Amino acid sequence: MAEAKVAPRPLSPHLQIYRMTWTMVMSVVHRITGLALYGGIALFAIWLVALASGPRYFDGVQWFFGSPVGILLLFVYTWILMHHMLGGVRHLVWDFGHGMEPGQRYNMARFTLVGSVSLTLLIWIVAFIAF
């Protein structure tokens, strides 16, 4: 019986072969921010439960969110929300077949980062001026 010769399957390139690009990093950050949004929703749920539980509990939660650690947490959560939103818009643009050239992809990835920081600062500046 003749033996069939099977060519060895090619190995997938290892991470050491790939050069990290803006789009790769923003893809990883988009996934991380998506996971972090779950934590923010849990904090929002805690705030709502405290609101429904009465003034004593609500004052405690409000004290925490008004403390420097709470304000920093809310600031970071705002950035997470803005970054994930802009990353979603970037993927939506790609779904329509636009922005697929290498230069456009890199610029859109950079805009995601710059835009999220800018929107976060704008939201907090408006919030502090308004309140």
C-alpha positions as CSV (number, residue, x, y, z in Angstrom):
1,M,0.0,0.0,0.0
2,A,1.4,3.4,-0.9
3,E,1.8,5.9,1.8
4,A,0.3,9.3,1.1
5,K,2.8,12.1,1.7
6,V,1.3,15.0,3.6
7,A,3.0,18.3,3.4
8,P,3.7,19.8,6.9
9,R,1.1,22.4,7.7
10,P,2.5,25.9,8.0
11,L,2.8,27.3,11.5
12,S,1.0,30.4,12.4
13,P,3.4,33.4,12.9
14,H,4.3,34.0,16.5
15,L,3.7,37.3,18.2
16,Q,7.5,37.9,18.0
17,I,7.2,38.2,14.2
18,Y,4.4,40.8,14.3
19,R,5.2,44.5,14.9
20,M,2.8,46.2,17.2
21,T,0.7,48.8,15.4
22,W,-1.8,51.4,16.5
23,T,-4.7,49.4,15.3
24,M,-3.5,46.3,17.2
25,V,-3.1,48.3,20.4
26,M,-6.4,50.0,20.0
27,S,-8.1,46.7,19.4
28,V,-6.8,45.4,22.7
29,V,-7.7,48.5,24.5
30,H,-11.2,48.4,23.0
31,R,-11.7,44.9,24.4
32,I,-10.3,46.0,27.8
33,T,-12.6,49.0,27.9
34,G,-15.5,46.8,27.0
35,L,-14.8,44.6,30.0
36,A,-14.3,47.7,32.2
37,L,-17.7,49.0,31.3
38,Y,-19.2,46.1,33.3
39,G,-17.5,47.4,36.4
40,G,-18.9,50.9,35.8
41,I,-22.4,49.5,35.4
42,A,-22.0,47.7,38.7
43,L,-21.0,51.0,40.3
44,F,-24.1,52.7,38.8
45,A,-26.2,49.8,40.1
46,I,-24.8,50.3,43.6
47,W,-25.6,54.0,43.3
48,L,-29.2,53.3,42.3
49,V,-29.7,50.7,45.1
50,A,-28.4,53.2,47.6
51,L,-30.8,55.8,46.2
52,A,-33.7,53.4,46.7
53,S,-32.5,52.4,50.1
54,G,-32.8,55.7,51.8
55,P,-30.9,58.9,52.7
56,R,-28.4,57.1,55.0
57,Y,-27.1,54.7,52.4
58,F,-27.3,57.3,49.6
59,D,-25.2,59.8,51.6
60,G,-22.5,57.1,52.1
61,V,-22.3,56.3,48.4
62,Q,-22.4,60.0,47.5
63,W,-19.5,60.6,49.9
64,F,-17.5,58.0,48.2
65,F,-18.1,59.3,44.7
66,G,-17.4,62.8,45.9
67,S,-14.0,61.8,47.5
68,P,-10.8,62.1,45.4
69,V,-10.7,58.4,44.8
70,G,-14.4,58.4,43.7
71,I,-13.8,61.4,41.4
72,L,-10.8,59.8,39.9
73,L,-12.8,56.6,39.4
74,L,-15.6,58.5,37.6
75,F,-13.0,60.4,35.5
76,V,-11.4,57.1,34.3
77,Y,-14.8,55.6,33.7
78,T,-15.7,58.6,31.5
79,W,-12.6,58.0,29.5
80,I,-13.4,54.3,29.2
81,L,-16.9,55.0,28.0
82,M,-15.7,57.6,25.4
83,H,-12.8,55.4,24.2
84,H,-15.1,52.4,23.8
85,M,-17.7,54.5,22.0
86,L,-15.2,55.9,19.5
87,G,-13.7,52.5,19.0
88,G,-17.2,51.3,18.1
89,V,-17.7,54.1,15.7
90,R,-14.3,53.2,14.1
91,H,-15.5,49.6,13.6
92,L,-18.8,50.8,12.2
93,V,-17.0,52.9,9.6
94,W,-14.9,49.8,8.7
95,D,-18.1,47.7,8.4
96,F,-19.2,50.1,5.7
97,G,-15.9,49.5,3.9
98,H,-14.4,52.9,4.5
99,G,-11.0,53.7,6.1
100,M,-9.3,50.4,5.2
101,E,-6.2,51.9,3.7
102,P,-3.1,51.5,6.0
103,G,-2.7,55.3,6.6
104,Q,-6.4,55.7,7.2
105,R,-6.5,52.8,9.7
106,Y,-3.6,54.3,11.7
107,N,-5.1,57.8,11.7
108,M,-8.5,56.4,12.8
109,A,-6.8,54.5,15.6
110,R,-4.9,57.6,16.7
111,F,-8.1,59.6,16.6
112,T,-9.8,57.1,18.8
113,L,-7.2,57.8,21.5
114,V,-6.9,61.6,21.0
115,G,-10.7,61.9,20.6
116,S,-11.5,59.9,23.8
117,V,-9.1,62.0,25.9
118,S,-10.5,65.3,24.4
119,L,-14.1,64.3,24.9
120,T,-13.4,63.2,28.5
121,L,-11.7,66.5,29.3
122,L,-14.5,68.4,27.6
123,I,-17.2,66.5,29.5
124,W,-15.5,67.2,32.9
125,I,-14.8,70.8,32.1
126,V,-18.5,71.4,31.2
127,A,-19.6,69.4,34.3
128,F,-17.5,71.6,36.6
129,I,-18.6,74.8,35.0
130,A,-22.3,73.9,35.0
131,F,-22.3,72.6,38.5
